[in-house]
Amino acid sequence: MTLKCIIVDDEPNAVNLLEVLIAQTTQWTLLAKCYNALEAMAFLKNNAVDFIFLDITMPHLSGMELAGLLPPETKIVFTTAYAEYAAESYGYATIDYLLKPITLKRFLAATQKIEAAFTKTTSPAAISAHKADADYFFVKSGKTLQKILLKEVLYFEGEKEYVRLVTSTEDLLIYRRLKDIDEQLASPFVRVHNSYIVNTELINKVQDNHIYIGNKQIPISDKFRDRFMEIVKKRIF
């Protein structure tokens, strides 16, 4: 796929690495290499690009500050050595978030996400179409079947062969695998870690790659972060 991009980064070595990776693994056209945000703004004023490789920590004007000045539809691939900006980055039209040093394997994965963002072959509705849609379910506790309302579930936590179900008033163990439960759940539930599924409607806040829900702090893993942040991004004002 032919796409037009620019690199915005104050580190020459990082710029050179991205330039080599782009040249060796894609058919994209690198239109410019900008070493600060002001150079990028001047270039973008008169040139159209498909997306931007954007470093976050730059002098004078950070990558986040530059992103806030760009048209909201401008697609961005953030590049940084700091993981703590990941959640904030998805307040923009972010395709991916690359942690430095960027490896060939990680860059190749990013190229797939980038090109998929422009082909839009995957429908979110199609992804979740197979999942069950119900307002409640029953949990067996001894000889009792206890009714649980889905809207009251804060999160599910996998514990080997068991899953811990947590609401504001209940903390129950279910003899099921988290994977099986994930396959049965639809929105607003989303898996954010190998050990956690959360109810996005009950999240208090997202900060530093962690979700705060109820009294629990839950990590967001790299494997599930993009899917989760796409959901969050739709609710950012």
Secondary structure, 3 states (H helix, E strand, C coil): CCCEEEEECCCHHHHHHHHHHHHHHCCCEEEEEECCHHHHHHHHHHCCCCEEEEECCCCCCCHHHHHHHCCCCCEEEEEECCHHHHHHHCCCEEEEEEECCCCHHHHHHHHHHHHHHHHCCCCHHHHHCCCCCCCEEEEEECCEEEEEEHHHEEEEEEECCEEEEEECCCEEEECCCHHHHHHHCCCCEEEEECCEEEEHHHEEEEECCEEEECCEEEECCHHHHHHHHHHHHCCCC
